[in-house]
Amino acid sequence: MNKLHAREVIPESVIKRIPSAELRYNQKDSDSLPEYDVLDSILKAYIEEEKSLSEIIALGFDPHVALKVITMVDKNEYKRRQCPPGVKITPKAFGRDRRMPMTNRYRQRINNNI
């Protein structure tokens, strides 16, 4: 409830809606991403803690899921360069603390013998 207007600011149906990028009909984030608690943990390990794929797998994550998440992060580096710098709210900020090459088809070599 909004204290100033004594009404809902965000409808409950919006809060309870299944997460979706809504890029196609009936799409859900869970169609292409792992559950958010798993995704968040893998992202934190890879980006903030700078762990390798093998170190992330050693933490108990499914090797295929970990590889998919890491690959998605790396392949989308160019998108982070198209935006102006943002506010740093975590220990690792894209563009400042973590920079990956994005030219000449660079791909980090990940040992994916899973």
C-alpha positions as CSV (number, residue, x, y, z in Angstrom):
1,M,0.0,0.0,0.0
2,N,1.1,3.5,-0.8
3,K,1.1,5.5,2.5
4,L,0.4,8.8,0.6
5,H,-2.5,7.5,-1.4
6,A,-3.8,4.5,0.6
7,R,-3.9,2.3,-2.4
8,E,-2.0,-0.5,-4.1
9,V,1.0,0.9,-5.9
10,I,1.9,-2.4,-7.6
11,P,-1.0,-4.8,-8.2
12,E,-0.6,-8.1,-6.4
13,S,-1.1,-9.9,-9.8
14,V,2.1,-8.2,-11.1
15,I,4.1,-9.3,-8.0
16,K,2.9,-12.9,-8.2
17,R,3.4,-13.2,-12.0
18,I,5.9,-15.8,-13.2
19,P,9.1,-14.0,-14.3
20,S,9.3,-13.5,-18.1
21,A,11.2,-11.3,-20.5
22,E,8.0,-11.5,-22.6
23,L,9.9,-11.7,-25.9
24,R,7.5,-14.3,-27.2
25,Y,4.0,-15.6,-26.4
26,N,3.7,-17.6,-23.2
27,Q,7.4,-17.4,-22.5
28,K,8.8,-17.9,-18.9
29,D,12.3,-17.3,-17.7
30,S,12.5,-20.8,-16.4
31,D,12.2,-22.0,-20.1
32,S,15.8,-20.9,-20.7
33,L,17.3,-20.2,-17.3
34,P,17.9,-22.3,-14.1
35,E,15.9,-21.4,-11.0
36,Y,16.9,-17.9,-9.7
37,D,18.6,-19.2,-6.5
38,V,20.9,-21.4,-8.7
39,L,21.4,-18.7,-11.3
40,D,22.3,-16.1,-8.6
41,S,24.8,-18.5,-6.9
42,I,26.6,-19.3,-10.2
43,L,26.7,-15.7,-11.3
44,K,28.1,-14.6,-7.9
45,A,30.8,-17.4,-8.0
46,Y,31.8,-16.5,-11.6
47,I,31.6,-12.8,-11.6
48,E,32.2,-11.6,-8.1
49,E,34.4,-14.4,-6.8
50,E,36.1,-15.0,-10.2
51,K,35.8,-18.8,-9.9
52,S,36.4,-21.0,-12.9
53,L,33.9,-23.5,-14.4
54,S,35.7,-26.3,-12.6
55,E,35.6,-24.5,-9.3
56,I,31.9,-23.8,-9.7
57,I,31.2,-27.4,-10.5
58,A,33.2,-28.4,-7.4
59,L,30.7,-26.3,-5.4
60,G,28.0,-28.8,-6.4
61,F,26.4,-27.2,-9.4
62,D,25.3,-29.2,-12.4
63,P,28.1,-29.0,-15.0
64,H,25.8,-28.4,-17.9
65,V,23.9,-25.6,-16.1
66,A,27.1,-23.9,-14.9
67,L,28.6,-24.0,-18.5
68,K,25.4,-22.6,-20.0
69,V,25.3,-19.7,-17.5
70,I,29.0,-18.9,-18.0
71,T,28.6,-19.0,-21.8
72,M,25.6,-16.7,-21.7
73,V,27.5,-14.2,-19.6
74,D,30.5,-14.2,-21.8
75,K,28.6,-14.1,-25.1
76,N,26.6,-11.1,-24.0
77,E,29.6,-8.9,-23.0
78,Y,29.0,-6.7,-26.0
79,K,25.5,-5.7,-24.7
80,R,27.1,-4.3,-21.5
81,R,29.3,-2.0,-23.7
82,Q,26.3,-0.4,-25.4
83,C,25.1,1.2,-22.2
84,P,26.5,4.1,-20.2
85,P,28.3,3.2,-17.1
86,G,26.0,2.4,-14.2
87,V,26.2,2.8,-10.4
88,K,28.5,0.2,-8.7
89,I,26.4,-1.6,-6.1
90,T,28.3,-4.9,-5.8
91,P,32.0,-5.7,-5.3
92,K,32.4,-6.4,-9.0
93,A,31.0,-4.0,-11.6
94,F,30.7,-4.9,-15.2
95,G,32.7,-2.5,-17.4
96,R,34.9,-1.3,-14.5
97,D,36.1,-4.3,-12.5
98,R,35.3,-7.0,-15.0
99,R,36.2,-6.5,-18.6
100,M,36.2,-9.2,-21.3
101,P,37.5,-8.7,-24.9
102,M,34.7,-8.6,-27.4
103,T,36.5,-8.3,-30.7
104,N,37.9,-10.8,-33.2
105,R,35.5,-13.5,-32.0
106,Y,37.2,-13.8,-28.7
107,R,35.9,-16.7,-26.6
108,Q,37.4,-17.6,-23.3
109,R,38.6,-21.2,-23.4
110,I,36.5,-23.1,-20.9
111,N,37.4,-26.7,-20.3
112,N,33.9,-28.1,-20.9
113,N,34.7,-31.8,-21.0
114,I,31.6,-32.5,-19.0
